[in-house]
Amino acid sequence: MVDVRKEGYAAACAILRRDTLQDNPRVEAIVRAIIADVKQRGDEALLELSRKFDYADMTTLEVSQEEIDSAEAELSDDLKAAINLSAQNIRAFHERQRKTSWLEVEADKIVGQVVRPLARVGVYVPGGTAAYPSSVLMTVIPAKVAGVPEVILCTPVREGGKVPAMVLYAARIAGVSKIVTVGGAQAVAAFAFGTPTVPQVDKVVGPGNVYVNVAKKMLYGQVDIDMLAGPSEVCVVADGGANPKFAAMDLLTQAEHDTECAAYLITPSAEFAQATLTEIDKQLQILPRADILKEALEKNGGVIVTESLEQAYDLANICAPEHIALMVREPFAALGHIRNAGAILMGDYSPQTLGDYIAGPSHTLPTSGTARFSSPLHVDTFLKKQSFIYYTEKALGGVANALTTFARAEGFDAHAEAVVARQEAQK
């Protein structure tokens, strides 16, 4: 615990700094080799890598339509209802973000913008120790709302060489065109270059481990990416009247994802900070993922006691977390103070879980402090905009002198002569 009143503001800031996992020469070398292999050998490389990392007896890369259709029967009614509710809310939230083309018509000229969806998008959904139907919904549905006609899903298999039924069900109701059982950096490479099984895409979106993110970083330019979404993060800002158990559970909610996750509590109340720590200790005695939680909190956890609530907001903006929880008496007043955060959960009854699954905004969010300049995944993630210009002969004449003056000032005579040629053609 750092108390700003005793140890100073700089000490508090130091706790909040974290490195991005993408800056790792060893990982970069491994990923570079995988990319080269997939580019050269395509499906053959993907199958070998899947056998090596995911399932030794892998024989095919694509999930059959029969497997997708049969997934629904394996799920409980309650789980299907939860997935359907999530999909409904995600779709409704993102429908409000839709953009349309526009034009402005004046005398003798028209300018405007055409808004078009990308033609094909690749969605990566992790596997590993957990299944993530929520990530399928949170990435695919905004793409479909944007109008993307073809969405390809890559996700690694789990036990028995299968994709979990709940992931297949979520993919079907979200509108996935094709599901490929490929994970890791090799999935990103396949998306970027295309193989006989994995179509080349315009953009790769979705969370992943350090190998996935390094691959996205290396292949940006060959293919577009959404962001480098690293390990999960949460920052709880609370006043002295907040509930310590609520704060403890929200900190643990994000920290249980992975040992690299980060969790911070910032409060002007030393008593509240201590009560929250006590509650965390209680939960670590009973939660199944306690080992992961303990390591994450030891490596990337921090408690800061501030001089005031306003100073807590300032430090939260320096943190620029993926998730922030505002457990304060007037959360809407606090909202105006938060400039840097991916998702803002407000009040006692908006737990992190709500944002992760049901509320509607995508849970694919900027991490590692990139919320200073980045947004959550949203409809615009899947759109491109084209400007268009139409001038008549008269309209061009009205700005010809300004055009040639500007062009020659920058040393571009051909630009100027392109205008002069049209003026001379009028004579």
C-alpha positions as CSV (number, residue, x, y, z in Angstrom):
1,M,0.0,0.0,0.0
2,V,1.2,3.5,-0.9
3,D,-0.1,6.5,1.0
4,V,0.4,9.6,-1.1
5,R,0.4,11.8,2.1
6,K,3.5,9.9,3.4
7,E,5.3,8.6,0.3
8,G,4.5,11.2,-2.3
9,Y,2.7,11.4,-5.6
10,A,5.6,10.0,-7.7
11,A,5.5,6.8,-5.7
12,A,1.8,6.4,-6.5
13,C,2.5,7.0,-10.2
14,A,5.3,4.4,-10.2
15,I,2.9,1.7,-9.1
16,L,0.6,2.4,-12.0
17,R,3.2,2.0,-14.7
18,R,3.3,-1.3,-16.5
19,D,5.2,-2.6,-19.5
20,T,3.5,-4.1,-22.6
21,L,4.2,-7.8,-23.0
22,Q,4.6,-7.3,-26.7
23,D,8.2,-6.0,-26.2
24,N,9.8,-9.4,-25.9
25,P,12.7,-10.4,-28.2
26,R,12.3,-14.1,-27.4
27,V,8.6,-14.2,-28.3
28,E,9.2,-12.1,-31.4
29,A,11.7,-14.6,-32.7
30,I,9.2,-17.5,-32.2
31,V,6.4,-15.6,-33.8
32,R,8.5,-14.5,-36.8
33,A,9.3,-18.1,-37.5
34,I,5.7,-19.1,-37.3
35,I,4.6,-16.4,-39.6
36,A,7.2,-17.4,-42.2
37,D,6.2,-21.0,-42.0
38,V,2.4,-20.3,-42.4
39,K,3.2,-17.9,-45.3
40,Q,5.2,-20.6,-47.1
41,R,3.3,-23.8,-46.3
42,G,-0.2,-22.7,-45.5
43,D,-2.6,-25.4,-44.2
44,E,0.2,-27.9,-43.8
45,A,1.9,-25.6,-41.3
46,L,-1.3,-24.8,-39.5
47,L,-2.1,-28.5,-39.1
48,E,1.4,-29.2,-37.7
49,L,1.3,-26.3,-35.3
50,S,-2.2,-27.3,-34.1
51,R,-1.0,-30.8,-33.4
52,K,2.0,-29.4,-31.5
53,F,0.2,-26.9,-29.4
54,D,-3.5,-27.9,-29.2
55,Y,-4.4,-31.5,-30.0
56,A,-1.9,-34.2,-31.1
57,D,-4.5,-36.1,-33.2
58,M,-5.8,-33.1,-35.2
59,T,-6.9,-34.2,-38.7
60,T,-8.9,-31.3,-40.0
61,L,-8.9,-27.5,-39.6
62,E,-12.5,-26.6,-40.2
63,V,-15.5,-27.1,-37.9
64,S,-18.3,-28.9,-39.9
65,Q,-21.8,-27.5,-40.2
66,E,-23.1,-30.6,-38.4
67,E,-20.9,-29.8,-35.4
68,I,-22.2,-26.3,-35.3
69,D,-25.9,-27.3,-35.7
70,S,-25.6,-30.0,-32.9
71,A,-23.9,-27.6,-30.4
72,E,-27.3,-26.2,-29.3
73,A,-28.5,-29.5,-28.0
74,E,-25.5,-29.8,-25.7
75,L,-26.3,-26.6,-23.8
76,S,-28.7,-26.0,-20.9
77,D,-31.6,-23.8,-21.4
78,D,-30.3,-21.3,-18.9
79,L,-26.9,-21.0,-20.7
80,K,-28.6,-20.5,-24.0
81,A,-30.9,-17.9,-22.5
82,A,-27.9,-16.0,-21.1
83,I,-26.0,-16.1,-24.4
84,N,-29.1,-15.0,-26.3
85,L,-29.7,-12.1,-23.8
86,S,-26.1,-11.0,-24.2
87,A,-26.3,-11.1,-28.0
88,Q,-29.5,-9.1,-27.9
89,N,-28.0,-6.3,-25.7
90,I,-24.8,-6.2,-27.7
91,R,-26.7,-5.8,-30.9
92,A,-28.9,-3.1,-29.5
93,F,-26.0,-1.1,-28.1
94,H,-24.0,-1.2,-31.4
95,E,-27.0,-0.4,-33.6
96,R,-26.9,3.1,-32.1
97,Q,-23.3,3.5,-33.4
98,R,-24.1,2.9,-37.0
99,K,-22.9,5.6,-39.4
100,T,-24.3,6.6,-42.8
101,S,-22.8,8.1,-45.9
102,W,-23.4,11.8,-46.4
103,L,-23.0,14.6,-49.0
104,E,-23.1,18.3,-49.0
105,V,-24.4,20.1,-52.1
106,E,-23.5,23.7,-52.9
107,A,-23.7,25.7,-56.1
108,D,-21.5,23.9,-58.7
109,K,-19.8,21.5,-56.2
110,I,-20.5,18.4,-54.1
111,V,-18.4,16.9,-51.4
112,G,-19.2,13.9,-49.2
113,Q,-18.3,10.7,-47.6
114,V,-19.1,7.1,-48.4
115,V,-19.1,4.7,-45.5
116,R,-18.5,1.1,-46.4
117,P,-18.1,-2.1,-44.3
118,L,-14.9,-4.1,-44.7
119,A,-15.5,-7.1,-47.0
120,R,-14.1,-9.9,-44.7
121,V,-13.0,-9.8,-41.1
122,G,-11.1,-12.4,-39.1
123,V,-12.0,-12.8,-35.4
124,Y,-9.6,-14.5,-33.0
125,V,-11.1,-16.1,-29.8
126,P,-8.6,-17.7,-27.3
127,G,-8.9,-21.2,-26.0
128,G,-6.5,-22.5,-23.4
129,T,-7.9,-23.0,-19.9
130,A,-11.2,-21.4,-20.5
131,A,-13.9,-21.1,-23.2
132,Y,-15.1,-17.6,-24.4
133,P,-18.5,-17.5,-26.0
134,S,-18.7,-13.9,-24.7
135,S,-15.7,-12.9,-26.8
136,V,-17.4,-14.4,-29.9
137,L,-20.4,-12.2,-29.3
138,M,-18.5,-9.1,-28.4
139,T,-16.4,-9.1,-31.6
140,V,-18.7,-10.7,-34.2
141,I,-21.9,-8.8,-33.5
142,P,-20.4,-5.3,-33.9
143,A,-18.9,-6.5,-37.2
144,K,-22.3,-7.8,-38.5
145,V,-24.0,-4.6,-37.3
146,A,-21.5,-2.6,-39.3
147,G,-22.5,-4.7,-42.4
148,V,-19.4,-7.0,-42.8
149,P,-20.7,-9.8,-45.1
150,E,-18.1,-12.4,-44.1
151,V,-16.7,-13.1,-40.6
152,I,-14.2,-15.9,-40.2
153,L,-13.6,-17.2,-36.6
154,C,-10.3,-18.9,-35.6
155,T,-10.1,-20.5,-32.2
156,P,-8.1,-23.4,-30.8
157,V,-9.6,-26.7,-29.8
158,R,-9.7,-27.9,-26.2
159,E,-10.1,-31.4,-24.7
160,G,-10.8,-34.1,-27.2
161,G,-9.9,-31.9,-30.1
162,K,-13.2,-30.0,-30.0
163,V,-14.3,-26.4,-29.9
164,P,-16.7,-26.0,-26.9
165,A,-20.3,-26.2,-27.8
166,M,-21.1,-22.9,-26.2
167,V,-18.5,-21.2,-28.5
168,L,-20.1,-22.9,-31.5
169,Y,-23.6,-21.8,-30.4
170,A,-22.4,-18.2,-29.9
171,A,-20.8,-18.2,-33.3
172,R,-23.9,-19.4,-35.0
173,I,-26.3,-16.8,-33.4
174,A,-23.7,-14.0,-34.0
175,G,-23.4,-14.7,-37.7
176,V,-20.0,-16.3,-38.2
177,S,-19.4,-17.5,-41.8
178,K,-16.8,-20.1,-41.0
179,I,-15.0,-21.6,-38.0
180,V,-11.4,-22.8,-38.2
181,T,-9.7,-24.6,-35.4
182,V,-6.4,-22.7,-35.4
183,G,-5.0,-20.8,-32.4
184,G,-2.0,-18.6,-31.5
185,A,0.2,-16.5,-33.8
186,Q,-0.4,-19.0,-36.6
187,A,-4.1,-18.0,-36.8
188,V,-3.1,-14.3,-37.2
189,A,-0.6,-15.3,-40.0
190,A,-3.3,-17.3,-41.7
191,F,-5.7,-14.4,-41.6
192,A,-3.0,-12.1,-43.0
193,F,-1.9,-14.2,-45.9
194,G,-4.7,-16.6,-46.5
195,T,-4.5,-20.4,-46.9
196,P,-6.7,-22.9,-48.7
197,T,-8.8,-23.2,-45.5
198,V,-8.5,-19.7,-44.0
199,P,-9.5,-16.9,-46.3
200,Q,-7.3,-13.8,-46.3
201,V,-9.1,-11.0,-44.4
202,D,-9.0,-7.2,-44.3
203,K,-8.8,-7.0,-40.5
204,V,-8.0,-9.2,-37.5
205,V,-9.8,-8.4,-34.2
206,G,-10.1,-10.1,-30.8
207,P,-8.1,-10.7,-27.7
208,G,-5.2,-13.1,-27.3
209,N,-2.0,-14.0,-25.5
210,V,1.4,-12.4,-26.0
211,Y,2.1,-14.5,-29.1
212,V,-1.2,-13.4,-30.7
213,N,-0.5,-9.8,-30.0
214,V,3.1,-9.9,-31.3
215,A,1.8,-11.5,-34.5
216,K,-0.8,-8.7,-34.8
217,K,1.9,-6.1,-34.3
218,M,4.3,-7.7,-36.8
219,L,1.6,-8.2,-39.5
220,Y,0.0,-4.8,-39.2
221,G,0.2,-3.3,-42.7
222,Q,-0.3,-6.7,-44.4
223,V,-3.6,-6.7,-42.6
224,D,-5.4,-4.2,-40.3
225,I,-5.8,-4.9,-36.6
226,D,-8.1,-3.6,-33.9
227,M,-5.6,-3.2,-31.1
228,L,-3.0,-5.0,-29.0
229,A,-5.2,-6.2,-26.3
230,G,-3.0,-7.4,-23.5
231,P,-3.8,-9.0,-20.1
232,S,-6.9,-7.7,-18.4
233,E,-6.8,-4.7,-16.0
234,V,-9.1,-3.1,-13.5
235,C,-8.9,0.1,-11.4
236,V,-11.3,0.6,-8.6
237,V,-11.8,4.2,-7.4
238,A,-13.8,4.3,-4.2
239,D,-14.7,6.7,-1.4
240,G,-14.9,5.8,2.3
241,G,-18.5,4.9,2.0
242,A,-18.1,2.1,-0.5
243,N,-18.6,-1.6,0.2
244,P,-15.2,-3.3,0.7
245,K,-16.5,-6.7,-0.5
246,F,-17.8,-5.2,-3.7
247,A,-14.4,-3.6,-4.3
248,A,-12.5,-6.8,-3.5
249,M,-14.7,-8.9,-5.8
250,D,-14.3,-6.4,-8.7
251,L,-10.5,-6.4,-8.3
252,L,-10.5,-10.2,-8.2
253,T,-12.9,-10.5,-11.2
254,Q,-10.3,-9.2,-13.7
255,A,-7.3,-10.6,-11.9
256,E,-8.5,-14.2,-12.2
257,H,-8.1,-14.2,-16.0
258,D,-4.3,-14.6,-16.0
259,T,-1.2,-14.2,-13.8
260,E,-0.2,-11.1,-15.9
261,C,-3.5,-9.2,-15.1
262,A,-3.4,-6.0,-13.2
263,A,-5.6,-4.7,-10.4
264,Y,-5.5,-1.4,-8.6
265,L,-7.4,0.2,-5.8
266,I,-7.3,4.0,-5.4
267,T,-9.1,5.6,-2.5
268,P,-8.8,8.6,-0.1
269,S,-9.7,6.3,2.8
270,A,-7.0,4.2,4.5
271,E,-9.6,2.4,6.5
272,F,-11.5,1.4,3.4
273,A,-8.3,0.3,1.7
274,Q,-7.4,-2.0,4.6
275,A,-10.9,-3.4,4.8
276,T,-10.8,-4.2,1.1
277,L,-7.4,-6.0,1.5
278,T,-8.9,-8.0,4.4
279,E,-11.8,-9.1,2.2
280,I,-9.4,-10.1,-0.6
281,D,-7.5,-12.3,1.8
282,K,-10.8,-14.0,2.8
283,Q,-11.7,-14.6,-0.9
284,L,-8.3,-16.1,-1.7
285,Q,-9.1,-18.8,0.8
286,I,-12.1,-20.0,-1.1
287,L,-11.9,-19.1,-4.8
288,P,-10.9,-21.9,-7.1
289,R,-8.4,-19.8,-9.1
290,A,-6.7,-18.6,-6.0
291,D,-3.2,-19.5,-7.3
292,I,-3.6,-17.3,-10.4
293,L,-5.1,-14.5,-8.3
294,K,-2.3,-14.5,-5.8
295,E,0.4,-14.3,-8.5
296,A,-1.4,-11.6,-10.4
297,L,-1.9,-9.4,-7.4
298,E,1.7,-9.9,-6.2
299,K,3.1,-9.0,-9.7
300,N,0.6,-6.3,-10.8
301,G,-1.5,-5.3,-7.9
302,G,-1.5,-2.0,-6.0
303,V,-3.3,0.0,-3.4
304,I,-3.0,3.8,-3.3
305,V,-4.4,6.0,-0.5
306,T,-4.8,9.6,-1.8
307,E,-5.1,13.0,-0.3
308,S,-8.5,13.5,-1.9
309,L,-11.0,11.9,-4.2
310,E,-10.0,14.4,-7.0
311,Q,-6.4,13.1,-6.7
312,A,-7.7,9.6,-7.0
313,Y,-9.3,10.6,-10.3
314,D,-6.1,12.1,-11.5
315,L,-4.2,8.9,-10.7
316,A,-6.9,6.8,-12.4
317,N,-6.3,8.8,-15.6
318,I,-2.6,8.2,-15.4
319,C,-3.4,4.5,-15.0
320,A,-5.7,4.6,-18.1
321,P,-7.1,1.2,-17.2
322,E,-9.0,-1.3,-19.4
323,H,-11.8,-1.2,-16.8
324,I,-12.5,1.3,-14.1
325,A,-15.1,0.9,-11.3
326,L,-16.4,4.1,-9.8
327,M,-17.6,3.1,-6.3
328,V,-18.4,6.6,-5.1
329,R,-21.4,8.4,-3.7
330,E,-22.1,10.3,-6.9
331,P,-20.8,8.2,-9.9
332,F,-22.3,10.5,-12.6
333,A,-20.4,13.5,-11.1
334,A,-17.3,11.4,-11.1
335,L,-17.8,10.4,-14.7
336,G,-16.7,13.8,-15.9
337,H,-13.3,13.4,-14.3
338,I,-12.5,10.1,-16.1
339,R,-10.7,10.8,-19.4
340,N,-8.8,7.6,-19.8
341,A,-10.5,4.2,-19.5
342,G,-11.8,1.5,-21.8
343,A,-15.0,0.7,-19.9
344,I,-16.4,2.7,-16.9
345,L,-18.6,0.7,-14.5
346,M,-20.5,3.1,-12.2
347,G,-22.0,2.6,-8.8
348,D,-22.3,-0.3,-6.4
349,Y,-24.5,-2.4,-8.6
350,S,-22.5,-2.4,-11.9
351,P,-20.0,-5.1,-11.3
352,Q,-17.2,-5.9,-13.8
353,T,-19.1,-9.1,-14.7
354,L,-21.9,-7.0,-16.1
355,G,-19.6,-5.4,-18.7
356,D,-17.9,-8.7,-19.5
357,Y,-21.1,-10.5,-20.4
358,I,-24.5,-8.8,-20.6
359,A,-24.7,-5.0,-20.7
360,G,-24.0,-4.5,-24.4
361,P,-20.7,-2.6,-25.0
362,S,-17.9,-4.8,-26.3
363,H,-15.5,-6.1,-23.8
364,T,-12.7,-6.0,-26.3
365,L,-11.0,-2.9,-24.7
366,P,-7.7,-1.0,-24.8
367,T,-5.1,-2.2,-22.3
368,S,-1.6,-1.3,-21.1
369,G,-2.4,2.4,-20.8
370,T,-3.5,2.7,-24.4
371,A,-6.9,3.9,-23.2
372,R,-5.2,7.3,-23.3
373,F,-5.7,7.3,-27.1
374,S,-7.7,4.2,-28.0
375,S,-11.4,3.2,-27.9
376,P,-13.2,-0.1,-27.3
377,L,-14.0,-2.3,-30.3
378,H,-17.0,-0.7,-31.9
379,V,-19.0,-0.5,-35.1
380,D,-16.5,2.0,-36.7
381,T,-13.8,-0.7,-36.1
382,F,-15.3,-2.5,-39.1
383,L,-15.9,0.5,-41.4
384,K,-13.8,2.4,-43.9
385,K,-14.7,5.9,-45.1
386,Q,-14.1,7.3,-48.6
387,S,-14.3,10.9,-49.4
388,F,-15.6,12.1,-52.8
389,I,-15.4,15.5,-54.5
390,Y,-17.2,16.9,-57.5
391,Y,-16.5,20.4,-58.9
392,T,-17.9,22.0,-62.0
393,E,-15.8,24.0,-64.3
394,K,-17.2,27.2,-62.7
395,A,-16.4,26.0,-59.2
396,L,-12.9,25.0,-60.1
397,G,-12.3,28.5,-61.6
398,G,-13.3,30.1,-58.3
399,V,-10.5,28.4,-56.4
400,A,-7.9,28.0,-59.2
401,N,-5.7,30.8,-58.0
402,A,-5.6,29.5,-54.4
403,L,-4.8,26.0,-55.7
404,T,-1.9,27.0,-57.9
405,T,-0.5,29.3,-55.2
406,F,-0.6,26.5,-52.6
407,A,0.9,24.0,-54.9
408,R,3.8,26.1,-56.0
409,A,4.5,27.2,-52.4
410,E,5.1,23.5,-51.6
411,G,7.2,23.0,-54.7
412,F,4.8,20.9,-56.7
413,D,4.6,22.4,-60.2
414,A,2.7,19.4,-61.7
415,H,-0.1,20.0,-59.1
416,A,-0.3,23.6,-60.2
417,E,-0.2,22.7,-63.9
418,A,-3.1,20.2,-63.5
419,V,-5.3,23.2,-62.6
420,V,-3.8,25.5,-65.2
421,A,-4.5,22.9,-67.9
422,R,-8.1,22.9,-67.1
423,Q,-8.3,26.7,-67.1
424,E,-6.7,26.8,-70.5
425,A,-9.1,24.3,-71.8
426,Q,-11.9,26.7,-71.0
427,K,-10.6,29.4,-73.3
